[in-house]
Every structure is written in structure tokens, then in C-alpha cells.
């Protein structure tokens, strides 16, 4: 598991970077979930293919820190996802969001529109 300090959230954010080819898919989980728990089986399924996958645990979820003085609004979570994508220097990528993660994915796409597939 990887980590970086998010200036947006003021905490350590963790993610898995699973190897593969082509433009990566960034998985964004919903409320009460964590990508580290929900998606490893999905990305290892032969139907997924051999694509690189980034599984982020948003602040307050999974293995990421749970800061007390962070708003947890979808807009703020989208800025954290964008911050991670910039940290990873992804030139182009796909977004996959489940439940509340879908709203976060839409907001992230707006922030990084020229790079989203």
C-alpha cells in the first residue's frame, strides 16, 4: 500500500497501485466502503483485463487517516483524488466511482477534464 500527505485533507491518504497496461482506472469508493477492501477482486477478474488500477481509500475511509477538521464534502474529496492523480503524474486515466464515489468521480472529471478518458 502506498501513501502521501494530502495538503487538501491535511492527512495521509493511502492507495493501492496495481500494475497493468494502458491508461489506468482510478477507483473511487462510496460512503461506508474503501477501495482497498472492495475492488481488489474486481481488478483481478479476467474480465477486467490487464489494466493498471489505482484503488484510493478516501480520507476517513479504509487505511487513510480520519482527520477531525476535514469537511468530507464530495467537492473536497474530489480535490483529494485530483491531488493523488497529480502526485502520480497520470497523463490520462479512467474514473470509476461507486455510489457516492460516482459524485466524487464527476467532480474530479470536472477538475481534470483534459486528462480523463
PyMOL commands that set and color helices and strands:
alter all, ss='L'
color gray80, all
select helices_A, chain A and resi 35-38+40-44+46-48+74-87+100-111
alter helices_A, ss='H'
color red, helices_A
select strands_A, chain A and resi 2-6+11-18+21-28+51-57+93-97
alter strands_A, ss='S'
color yellow, strands_A
deselect
rebuild
show_as cartoon
